Amino acid sequence: MDIALTDDEHLRALAALEAVVGNNDDALAVLTGGAGERPLPELLAAYGQHTLHRILIAAFGIDATMDHDETGRLVAEINSDPMARMVFVLTDALHNQAALAGDVLATAKLIGGSILLAIHAFTDADNQDALTLLLALRNEVLRTG
């Protein structure tokens, strides 16, 4: 089940991932959030789950134009695929790590690094490509927001 993220949370998570790519601890500190906001590790875990699930959906060719039967068949393929199941384990582990971290920035940085490595595993994107992808994701949020 996908965890709902607001546009502001998407943008904050993307900025945090950019800070991780740039090894910018000062920027991460600014993004820790305030009262009423999710702690950064929790936000990054939720964003990682959201993004990695979207990558899986795209990798298996699922789109909104498919009928219920075709979508169901492809979802069954995802659920039986060992790589997809590893993504589910990874996102669960990130949530567990975030739950223990509270608002510890070092953990947020580790979670962000794990998300970037997972994206790299699917897309073969290096850090520069990751920044391009993050920019595209930011622009998507800004267009729909």
N, C-alpha and C positions, 0 to 999 in steps of 0.2 A: 504494500500500500504506500502510495506516494504521500509525503508530508507536504502540505500546502505551504507555499512561500509567497510572501507579498513581493511586489516589484522592488520595494526598498530593500528587502532581504536579499533578493537576487543580486541587486547592485552592490550591496555590502559584501556578499560572498565573493562576487567577481573581483571586487577591489582587494579583498583579502588574498585571493589566489594570485593576483598580480603581485602583491607584496611578497608572497612566498616565492614566486618565480624570481623576483628581484632581490630576495634575501633582505627585505626592508622591514626590520623589526619595529622601527619607529612608526611606519604606516600601519602595521598590524596593531600596535598599541592604540592608535587613534580609532581603529575599527572595533575595539572591544565592545562598544555599545554602552548604552546607559540603562536607566530604569525602564522596565517594560520591554526591553529588547532581549532576544535570545543571546545567551553567552556565545562568543565566537566559535568555540569548538562545536557546540551543538548546532549552530547555524551551518557551519561547514559540513558537518556530517549529513544534515538534511539536504543541503545543496548537492553534495556528492551523490547521495542516493538518487535525487531527482535527475541529475545529469547523466549518471551511469545507466539508469533505467531508460532514459530517452535514447541513449546510444544503443542499448540493446534493442529497443523497439525499431530503431532505424536499421540496425544491422540485420534484423530478421525481416525487414521489408514491410512492417506493419504501418498502415496509414489510415487516416480517417475515412477514406473512400471505400474501404473494404466492407463486405457484408459480414454479418455476425459469424457465420460458419467459417469463413476464411480467417477472420481474426482469431477465432477460437482455436483453429488448427495451428496457426503460427504461435499463439501464446503457449499451447501445449509443447511445441518445439522448443520454445525458450525455456520452459520449465524442465524439460528433459535434457537440455544441453549442459554439459559439465562446465563450460566457461561461464555461461549465464549463472549457474548455481554458485560459482566462485564469486561472481559480482554480488550476489545476494549475501554471501558470507562476509565479503569485504564490507559492504555497507552496514551490516549488522555489527561488525567489529568496530567500525568507525563510530557508530552510535554508542556502543558500550564504552569506548575510550572517551568520548565526549561526556558521557554521564559521570564518569569518574573525575573528569578534569575541572568541572566548574568553569571558571573563566581564565584558566592558565594559558597564557599566550604560547608557550613552548608546545603545548599539546595542539593548539589550533594550527600552529605551523606544521607539525607532524601530520595532522589530518589533511591539511591542504596539500602537503607533499604526496601523500598517499593517493589523493584524488587525481593530482596531476600525473602520477605514475600510471594510474588506471586508465586515464584518458590516453596517455602515450601508448599503453599496451593495445588499445583498440585502434588508434589512429596513426601511430608511428610519428606523432608530432613531437618535435624537440621543443625546448623552452621558447624559442622565437615563434614557432608555429602555435604553441600553446597561447602565447600572448595574442596572436592573430585570432585564434578561436575565441578567447575570452572577450576580445573586442567585438567580434561578431555576435556573441551571446548578449553582451551589454546592449548593442544596437538593437537587437531583437526585443529586449525588454523595454527599451525606450520607445520603440515604434508601437508596441502593443499597450503600453501603460497609459 
